[in-house]
Amino acid sequence: MAKAKSQLSPAAQATWGGRFSTGPAELMLRFSESVSFDKRLAPFDIAVNKAHSAMLAHVGLLTPPERDAIHRGLDEIAAEIAAGKFVWETKFEDVHMNIEQALTKRVPAAARLHTARSRNDQVATDVRLFFRYACEALMTRVRHLQANFVQLAEANADVLVPGYTHLQRAQPVSLMHHLLAYVEMLDRDAGRFAEVRAHANVCPLGAGAIAGTTLPIDREYTARALGFVDERGRVRVTTNSMDAVADRDVFIEFASACALAGVHLSRLAEDMILWSSAEFGFVDLSDAFCTGSSLMPQKRNPDAMELIRGKAARLQGNLQTLLTMVKGLPLTYNRDLQEDKVPAFDSFDQLALCLEVADGAMGGLRVKRARCVAAVADPALLATDLADWLVLRGVPFREAHHAVGGLVAAAEKLGCVLPDVPQAEAVKVHPGFKEGWREVFDLDRAMTRRGGIGMPGPTRVKAELRRWRKKLGLDRKA
């Protein structure tokens, strides 16, 4: 096998070349570069560079003119990046050195920019800024989808559908109640992203490679400049330099929150896939979020929902990747951790896309009321109500449950629905089935009696709808 050739001289590798007699092999450069994916951190890296250089000037390690020149150079680079004109070079490994090398060519004082910091604490700060942004962006999308559900629920407030357990018809619920269940799930998702943002909102800059620095830096100055403050304006900085550069909890928490939100969207997708099938026929999905078949012209496939369901697995895989990566690493930094960004970025990108697609698909949903009415007319959905009717007349619940089960078996044997079982046959099953038991088989009665907290009765669900409208600010938007 041919010997690997070095691409760079030691001097050309500005971050660590002084200790080496030869530069890295070209294969090693391709293997170890991260700029292909971490260049998306550029806006955050530039913000960190500005804050760090301002702090260095504040403590006298840079002059004000040097600081100003560095800031002007960073602004020029930021504009080039935004315009797609900046040239990223793998020989400089990552986003940090690409920006620093380009800056040093323009501003000689930039050679001082890396004073009192390491790429370890620099990237830790960059990604925390990214997570603050990502959590806020996802919370915005979650809230928009919640609002969509609330408006869809309100537009179909009078529609009832069967509720299911084990994918078998169970009890009647309002469609509004079913849709608001997803609003609850999404609300917990938003809460998790708020918690992740709070955990990310602690500044590690100043931790150095592992043990800080002997230079007279002001960590709180930098943290405040980057917005690492709590709701009362108190600055937040990490308190252990080793933990600051080794910690990947925020990555894992973020991926976990994304994975769980993906699970919620996947369960929604499964409901919509079933409900839009010919067998259920409760809803029609918008043509804009369905596709056809290359062979069968009649097909109308719920591909958007199926892809959401599939991407939920991808989000779970990203979480597993991060957990496995970190579990065996000694303190502090190890190069393995370079691979933490790909799953984190992918989780953000895929969940953001899934939330937008779910929002679009649900916004174009059409409820097929006639099919819902036909399905919820099944008297068996009120079998539990009949057991409750017996309980109110003194029959122990276990006995009442058994009695109604016997009545169901009698109806099946007679080939009729529950309320059509003859009275003589009903009392043979249980003497508690006296005249009046058929009053249970009235949907309006059944729903009205479900008025407790968290139940699908019309009064209660409308109150929940009002609560969500207020919480999501929909009344203010109207």
Buried (B, 14 or more C-beta within 10 A) or exposed (E): EEEEEBBBEBEEBBBEBEEBEEBBBBEEBEEBBBBEBBBBBBBBBBBBBBBBBBBBBBBEBBEEEBBBBBBEBBEBBBEEBEEEEBEBEBBBBBBBBBBBBBBBEBBEBBEBBBBBBBBBBBBBBBBBBBBBBBBEBBBBBBBBBBBBBBBBBBEBEEBBBBBBEEEEBBBBBBBBBBBBBBBBBBBBBBEBBBEBBBBBBBBBBBBBBBEBBEEEBEBBBBBBBBBBBEEEEEBBBBEEBBBBBBBBBBBBBBBBBBBBBBBBBBBBBBBBBBBBEEEBBBBBBBEEBBEEEEEEEEEBBBBBBBBBBBBBEBBBBBBEBBBEBBEEEEEBBEEEBBEBBBBBBBBBEBBBBBBEBBBBBBBEBEBBBEBBEEBBBBBBBBBBBBBBBBBEEEBEEEBBBBBBEBBBEBBEEEEBBBBEBEEEBBBBBBEBBEEEBBEBBEBEEBBEEBBEEEBBBBEBBBEBBBEBBEBBEBEEEE
